Amino acid sequence: MFDSISNAAPQVRAGKLKALAVLTPARTPLLPGVPTGIEAGFPGLDFPAWLGVFAPAGTPKEVTDRLTATLQTAVAQPEVAEKLMQSGITPAFPAGDAFRAKLAADQKLVADLVKVANVPQQ
């Protein structure tokens, strides 16, 4: 089962679930004794939870630039960063090409996992 760290951590700490790995680049303070997927022997299995903000195609650049700046400022606030960390999300705000690259890499990882797992396609 795959679940978010924020959902699974209380169950793991209560002994109701056994966490085999977290899919983050580094161990999480929410479950410090749980290895990363890479440490558990799954190279390339780095799939941390993230939140993204999308705008409709054709949104004027000045609007997306203002939205990006506002969100970057919000994520940099200590109270926002703390809430994100409590949810198992590392505070960051990649924008533009960096976000597009992250999205493409995650889409490829999921497609590869579906193929390897032989998940039926409809």
Residue frames as qw, qx, qy, qz and C-alpha x, y, z in Angstrom:
[[0.000, 0.890, 0.455, 0.000, 0.00, 0.00, 0.00],
 [0.361, 0.230, -0.028, 0.903, 1.19, 3.50, -0.76],
 [0.233, -0.857, -0.460, 0.019, -0.08, 6.30, 1.45],
 [0.144, 0.820, -0.170, 0.528, 0.94, 9.81, 2.38],
 [0.427, 0.136, -0.649, 0.615, 3.32, 10.14, 5.30],
 [0.270, -0.241, 0.298, -0.883, 0.84, 12.35, 7.14],
 [0.813, -0.156, -0.182, -0.530, -1.85, 9.65, 6.93],
 [0.864, 0.047, -0.494, 0.081, 0.39, 6.68, 7.66],
 [0.259, 0.453, -0.581, 0.625, 2.70, 8.08, 10.37],
 [0.522, -0.377, 0.387, -0.660, 0.17, 7.95, 13.25],
 [0.961, -0.008, -0.069, -0.269, -0.73, 4.35, 12.34],
 [0.718, 0.368, -0.491, 0.329, 2.94, 3.37, 12.12],
 [0.005, 0.471, -0.556, 0.685, 3.74, 5.00, 15.47],
 [0.709, -0.250, 0.281, -0.597, 0.72, 3.19, 17.02],
 [0.285, -0.262, 0.921, 0.034, 2.04, -0.15, 15.72],
 [0.692, 0.404, 0.452, -0.392, -0.98, -0.70, 13.46],
 [0.745, 0.665, -0.064, -0.004, 1.06, -0.48, 10.25],
 [0.704, -0.380, 0.321, 0.507, 4.61, -1.44, 9.41],
 [0.367, 0.884, -0.144, -0.251, 6.30, 1.07, 7.13],
 [0.902, 0.091, 0.222, 0.359, 8.75, -0.54, 4.73],
 [0.474, 0.029, 0.180, 0.861, 10.05, 2.70, 3.23],
 [0.160, 0.815, 0.242, -0.501, 9.29, 6.34, 2.60],
 [0.654, 0.476, 0.389, 0.441, 9.51, 7.57, -0.97],
 [0.027, -0.997, 0.038, 0.056, 11.40, 10.74, -0.16],
 [0.582, 0.647, -0.392, 0.298, 15.02, 11.63, -1.00],
 [0.150, 0.368, -0.699, 0.594, 15.92, 11.65, 2.71],
 [0.308, -0.379, -0.841, 0.233, 14.39, 10.10, 5.80],
 [0.235, -0.676, -0.250, -0.652, 11.51, 12.07, 7.24],
 [0.028, -0.278, 0.615, -0.737, 11.46, 13.44, 10.79],
 [0.721, -0.168, 0.032, -0.671, 7.88, 12.10, 11.01],
 [0.993, -0.078, 0.055, -0.070, 9.23, 8.51, 10.76],
 [0.025, 0.837, -0.544, -0.057, 12.98, 8.75, 11.37],
 [0.532, -0.323, 0.782, 0.006, 13.49, 4.99, 11.72],
 [0.776, 0.457, 0.427, -0.083, 11.97, 4.20, 8.34],
 [0.459, -0.239, 0.497, 0.697, 14.43, 3.95, 5.44],
 [0.401, 0.540, -0.196, -0.713, 13.96, 5.70, 2.13],
 [0.907, 0.351, 0.120, -0.198, 12.96, 3.62, -0.89],
 [0.532, 0.691, -0.474, 0.121, 16.52, 3.89, -2.15],
 [0.199, -0.529, 0.744, -0.355, 17.94, 2.72, 1.20],
 [0.772, -0.016, 0.520, -0.365, 15.47, -0.19, 1.13],
 [0.482, -0.126, 0.786, 0.366, 16.98, -1.40, -2.14],
 [0.474, 0.679, 0.555, 0.081, 14.79, 0.28, -4.74],
 [0.324, -0.275, 0.218, 0.878, 17.08, 2.60, -6.70],
 [0.037, -0.188, -0.490, -0.851, 15.19, 5.34, -8.47],
 [0.324, -0.629, -0.688, -0.162, 12.11, 5.02, -6.26],
 [0.198, -0.240, -0.291, 0.905, 12.06, 8.61, -5.08],
 [0.126, -0.505, -0.616, -0.592, 8.46, 9.84, -5.24],
 [0.111, -0.242, -0.570, 0.778, 7.74, 12.35, -2.48],
 [0.094, 0.770, 0.629, -0.054, 4.33, 13.92, -2.06],
 [0.208, -0.099, 0.090, 0.969, 3.96, 17.38, -3.50],
 [0.257, 0.754, 0.512, -0.321, 1.34, 19.99, -4.14],
 [0.338, 0.052, 0.421, 0.840, 1.21, 21.98, -7.35],
 [0.269, 0.675, 0.313, -0.612, -0.65, 24.96, -8.66],
 [0.388, 0.224, 0.671, 0.591, -1.75, 25.01, -12.27],
 [0.253, 0.542, 0.109, -0.794, -3.22, 27.84, -14.35],
 [0.730, 0.548, 0.394, -0.112, -5.23, 27.54, -17.54],
 [0.597, 0.130, 0.410, 0.677, -3.28, 27.52, -20.80],
 [0.204, 0.652, 0.334, 0.649, -2.93, 31.05, -22.12],
 [0.416, -0.841, -0.266, 0.222, -2.89, 32.72, -18.70],
 [0.303, 0.893, -0.167, 0.289, -0.90, 35.94, -19.14],
 [0.696, 0.172, -0.455, 0.528, 2.72, 35.70, -17.98],
 [0.034, -0.462, 0.329, -0.823, 2.33, 38.69, -15.65],
 [0.762, -0.389, -0.010, -0.518, -0.49, 36.84, -13.86],
 [0.949, -0.077, -0.280, 0.123, 1.49, 33.60, -13.48],
 [0.467, 0.381, -0.404, 0.688, 4.58, 35.57, -12.40],
 [0.325, -0.498, 0.252, -0.763, 2.56, 37.32, -9.68],
 [0.907, -0.274, -0.101, -0.303, 1.01, 34.04, -8.56],
 [0.834, 0.158, -0.383, 0.365, 4.45, 32.40, -8.46],
 [0.204, 0.454, -0.399, 0.770, 5.93, 35.24, -6.39],
 [0.578, -0.459, 0.135, -0.661, 3.01, 35.18, -3.96],
 [0.964, -0.165, -0.170, -0.119, 3.22, 31.41, -3.48],
 [0.685, 0.287, -0.423, 0.519, 7.00, 31.46, -3.08],
 [0.097, -0.501, 0.355, -0.783, 6.60, 34.09, -0.35],
 [0.786, -0.363, 0.031, -0.500, 3.93, 31.99, 1.39],
 [0.948, 0.009, -0.299, 0.110, 5.99, 28.77, 1.30],
 [0.474, 0.400, -0.435, 0.653, 8.95, 30.67, 2.80],
 [0.435, -0.610, 0.179, -0.638, 6.90, 31.66, 5.88],
 [0.028, 0.306, -0.893, 0.330, 7.99, 29.58, 8.90],
 [0.564, 0.073, 0.588, -0.576, 4.42, 28.68, 9.93],
 [0.796, 0.425, -0.138, -0.409, 3.56, 27.51, 6.41],
 [0.435, 0.497, -0.750, 0.037, 6.81, 25.55, 6.13],
 [0.229, -0.216, 0.832, -0.457, 6.10, 23.88, 9.49],
 [0.737, 0.221, 0.341, -0.541, 2.57, 22.85, 8.43],
 [0.722, 0.502, -0.406, -0.248, 3.93, 21.39, 5.20],
 [0.213, 0.436, -0.847, 0.219, 6.62, 19.46, 7.10],
 [0.471, -0.067, 0.696, -0.538, 3.97, 18.09, 9.50],
 [0.811, 0.373, 0.136, -0.429, 2.19, 16.78, 6.41],
 [0.804, -0.084, 0.506, 0.300, 5.33, 15.07, 5.15],
 [0.564, 0.748, 0.199, 0.286, 5.98, 17.65, 2.45],
 [0.563, -0.261, 0.024, 0.784, 9.36, 19.36, 2.16],
 [0.168, 0.883, 0.213, -0.382, 8.71, 23.09, 1.67],
 [0.359, -0.184, 0.520, 0.753, 9.83, 24.08, -1.82],
 [0.477, 0.713, 0.317, -0.404, 8.36, 25.91, -4.74],
 [0.379, -0.112, 0.626, 0.672, 9.90, 24.92, -8.05],
 [0.438, 0.695, 0.264, -0.505, 8.31, 27.01, -10.77],
 [0.424, 0.714, -0.351, -0.433, 8.36, 27.21, -14.53],
 [0.644, 0.435, -0.617, -0.123, 10.73, 24.77, -16.23],
 [0.007, 0.303, -0.869, 0.391, 11.75, 23.16, -12.91],
 [0.591, 0.095, 0.537, -0.594, 8.12, 22.34, -12.12],
 [0.778, 0.425, -0.209, -0.413, 7.46, 21.07, -15.65],
 [0.419, 0.442, -0.790, 0.068, 10.54, 18.80, -15.37],
 [0.251, -0.150, 0.810, -0.508, 9.36, 17.47, -11.98],
 [0.723, 0.249, 0.268, -0.586, 5.89, 16.77, -13.36],
 [0.711, 0.474, -0.449, -0.261, 7.31, 14.97, -16.43],
 [0.205, 0.384, -0.869, 0.237, 9.67, 12.87, -14.29],
 [0.424, -0.019, 0.710, -0.562, 6.86, 11.86, -11.93],
 [0.779, 0.349, 0.010, -0.521, 4.57, 10.99, -14.84],
 [0.584, 0.461, -0.662, -0.088, 7.29, 8.76, -16.29],
 [0.056, -0.273, 0.870, -0.406, 7.92, 7.08, -12.92],
 [0.624, 0.131, 0.502, -0.584, 4.21, 6.28, -12.52],
 [0.768, 0.447, -0.245, -0.388, 3.95, 5.01, -16.10],
 [0.385, 0.444, -0.804, 0.092, 7.00, 2.79, -15.54],
 [0.277, -0.142, 0.803, -0.508, 5.57, 1.45, -12.26],
 [0.750, 0.265, 0.219, -0.565, 2.25, 0.66, -13.95],
 [0.691, 0.487, -0.487, -0.220, 4.10, -1.18, -16.71],
 [0.189, 0.375, -0.866, 0.272, 6.35, -3.16, -14.34],
 [0.390, -0.001, 0.718, -0.576, 3.39, -4.04, -12.12],
 [0.054, -0.155, -0.874, -0.458, 1.44, -5.11, -15.21],
 [0.271, 0.392, 0.512, -0.715, -1.56, -3.04, -14.16],
 [0.366, 0.484, 0.741, 0.287, -4.41, -3.67, -16.65],
 [0.019, 0.180, -0.143, -0.973, -5.18, -0.73, -18.91],
 [0.395, 0.546, 0.673, -0.303, -8.77, 0.12, -19.74]]
